[in-house]
Amino acid sequence: MKNVLVTGSEGMLGSEVVRHLKRRSDVRVVRGTADSLDITNLAAVKQAFERHRPTHVVHCAAFTMVDTAEKEPLKAYTVNSEGTKNLAFFARELDAEFLYISTDYVFDGSKADAYVETDEPNPINVYGDSKLRGEHNVQTLCERHKIVRTSWLNGLGGVVNRNFIETMLRFSQTRDQLSVVNDQTGHVTFTFDLAPAIGLLLDVKSYGVYHVTGEGECTWYDLATKVFEIAQKSVTVKPISSDQFRSLARRPRHSVLRNTRFEGLGLPLLPHWEDSLREYFRRRRLAEGLRQPESRGPSRDAQYAS
Ligand SMILES: NC(=O)c1ccc[n+]([C@@H]2O[C@H](COP(=O)([O-])OP(=O)(O)OC[C@H]3O[C@@H](n4cnc5c(N)ncnc54)[C@H](OP(=O)(O)O)[C@@H]3O)[C@@H](O)[C@H]2O)c1
């Protein structure tokens, strides 16, 4: 029986990981929410490990606001680097296996090809640097570690309206024209695809860094265009460059990750992002129906028909 502590269990990915693992009869899930387990509080982390004695940690908690991290670097480093160190320290004490969720933003995006797991990271923003320091802490402290770098996450858990798809849909309520960056290329990854992949990785005894992303590259412009197409929103999307879109944090231009090690284990690659985007809308409709049974009329379904 695996006793799995999931940190950030109310976040976008963490909530999906919990949902997935709870279906397994060989796993007992311990949820660590931001309230019940503040990873920056050493005493709270110690107490959680003593109380639950996890055999595995799936560390999804993080400070994820990339632009805010530029203004509040201390907060980003405290959560992503120091918080991770706290967890890794007590995981080592119990000889628990440690699976850390990391990001494509550890790379600078200057490589023309896709990044493989052995490529040298070189973050260009605070968030990426704080996550890389988290990686180093895990590597230093826990021999049995898996670092799962993923990218461009979208999902229906956590604070849903923070994700890119929901942001686009929100814009579509008030605007019929939108400018979206078209010179950053990456892999959109859906939490409902990544959570089962994390479940599979928990079962293998091969440690180190893994890249795990949805299949197919795209730009933010491509994603926005597809969102409006599937949602049947008549929004004109204008492609712009990163230089035309002012943001506090620099972002890698080509943060395309190749899932070499994951595939090498014979594990199934994640679906293509366009297929998963359709699946996202299907799940979204279901969730809407469950939340608002009174709105079960045809109008709402037609709005998001794929
Ligand atoms: N989102 C992406 O596009 C993306 C891409 C690549 C990798 N990742 C990585 O994937 C993982 C999951 O990201 P996500 O998108 O699911 O993020 P998320 O929705 O922001 O979830 C992160 C969770 O961590 C919690 N948290 C923050 N500070 C904490 C603390 N001190 N102690 C305990 N919990 C704390 C947050 O709580 P509050 O909401 O209350 O702050 C939230 O529930 C992260 O490691 C992230 O770096 C994300």
The ligand as an ORCA input file, in Angstrom:
! r2SCAN-3c Opt
* xyz 0 1
  N       0.215     26.287    -14.247
  C       1.118     25.992    -15.166
  O       0.999     26.398    -16.342
  C       2.328     25.163    -14.813
  C       3.244     24.838    -15.823
  C       4.342     24.039    -15.499
  C       4.512     23.572    -14.218
  N       3.626     23.916    -13.251
  C       3.846     23.394    -11.891
  O       2.783     22.504    -11.607
  C       2.501     22.510    -10.202
  C       1.023     22.739     -9.991
  O       0.682     23.999    -10.544
  P      -0.820     24.501    -10.606
  O      -0.985     25.185    -11.914
  O      -1.726     23.406    -10.197
  O      -0.766     25.635     -9.503
  P      -1.911     26.214     -8.566
  O      -3.262     25.948     -9.130
  O      -1.497     27.620     -8.269
  O      -1.766     25.318     -7.271
  C      -0.706     25.471     -6.374
  C      -1.243     25.180     -4.993
  O      -0.183     25.381     -4.056
  C      -0.724     26.060     -2.945
  N       0.301     26.773     -2.189
  C       0.856     27.981     -2.437
  N       1.718     28.296     -1.455
  C       1.693     27.260     -0.571
  C       2.344     26.999      0.656
  N       3.217     27.857      1.200
  N       2.078     25.835      1.289
  C       1.206     24.944      0.779
  N       0.539     25.134     -0.364
  C       0.784     26.289     -1.031
  C      -1.732     27.030     -3.552
  O      -2.631     27.513     -2.587
  P      -3.268     28.978     -2.774
  O      -4.064     28.942     -4.039
  O      -4.097     29.127     -1.535
  O      -2.108     29.923     -2.847
  C      -2.389     26.117     -4.581
  O      -3.429     25.362     -3.999
  C       3.422     23.579     -9.615
  O       4.567     22.964     -9.102
  C       3.802     24.439    -10.795
  O       5.043     25.052    -10.590
  C       2.525     24.682    -13.516
*
